[in-house]
Every structure is written in structure tokens, then in C-alpha cells.
């Protein structure tokens, strides 16, 4: 059995890789993060971008508004593959009273598609920015895996739709 090495060449205490500490299968985590990154790339290439000379980010809100016009029938594969994401949305990590805590994201975008995409971005932020490294017992360990899997399914389902501005073509170009 090979033992995983940390970035400094030493094994961590459990002998597993850092990504395994997420409690989500490594392949699923990598596939989700890679798909999310490529989707943001495609959105920006397609013109769904906000920013200035100092920063640029994907304009997920405008994208969500524009795909709403596809209608409920076309969007049903997207909205139907993420029941846990809708019923038990990801929590957001905040600093309250000098302590990290998990809270429900406040607000309602008024759009089912935008809410799902906000949840996908919240899961991505939690995974990528370290929010999902446990600092104590995990109440629902399978929930994290299910949320990541559903977020990946949402992105993959979106790519099957006739997306505006050639988003899918930008996603696959050069891939």
C-alpha cells in the first residue's frame, strides 16, 4: 500500500492525501472542481464576465437569467438532478464572535435556476477555500458527497442544453 505525501514530501498523520480529508471521494472532488473551473472559463469566454482592470469573474447571475428563458421543460434535467441541493442547501462559513460557524445563505434570488447556481457556487467555495475541512465531528458525512455529486450533475446537465453565447462550445474547446 502506498502512503500519500503532503506537499512538503512528508506523509500526513493518517497516511492519506490532503484531499481525502474532505470526506468526499477524491475522483468526485477533482471532477467537480475541474468542471466548475472549466465552466467559469466558458462563461467568461462567452461574455458572461464582470470586472475591471484589476479583477474579472464569471457573471453567473446574468447567465442564470438568460437560461431561464429556456423554460421549465428544457430546464427539467438541471432542476431534477439536485433534490438535496434544493431541499438541504449548503451552508456558508462565516466568522461570528471570533468563531467560524456555518449558517444558511440568506436571501432568495427569486429564480429556481439562480438559486441552484448559487448553491453550486457555495459548495465550490466551501471545497476550494477550505470550508469543508472538518474541525470536529461531521454531522452528516454522506451529505457532503451528495452535494458535490449533485453540483457536478447540475453543471453536466447544463452542458447538454442549448446554452446562449456558445457556452458549451467554449467549455469543450481545446479540451
Phi, psi and omega in degrees: 000128179274146180256139183286148178251144173281175183298337179269009177090355179260153176284146174283175187302322183271352182081010180251166180283160180302319183296333178291341178289349179288345183064027174230137181309136184305314182297319179295316180299312181294319179297317179296310182296320178294317179294317179299313181300315180293325179294317177297320175303312182297319178300314180295318178297328181277359178099001176273079187217141173242154175149193179205203182291345184254342182202159175212139176214157180293139179266077181297325182295314179295320177301314180300316179299319183287330179276346175303328182293347177295337176088164185298326181294311180294325184275354184301324176298325180288310184286339182272351185260013188218050183299316179296320180299325179279315185282327182226070186299156180295149176269161182250139180273131180227165175254115181230125182055043178063021179229138174289133180219160176255130179227158173288141177294131183273151176100161178220124184286347181083003182226129180299318181294315181296321177299316179297316181292328173296319178294320177299316180293325178295316178298314178302315179298318180297319180286309188289323183266013172088005181293339184262009172279117186292140175247016179181190180298140178268124183296316184228080185300327180285339180297317180302314179298317181295318179297315179297317180298318180291324177297317177298317179298322178299310181297318179294322178293321178301321183293345178273351183271161174282082185285146179290162173058025177060034181303313182296321179296319177295323179301315187271347183295131180074003182275000000 
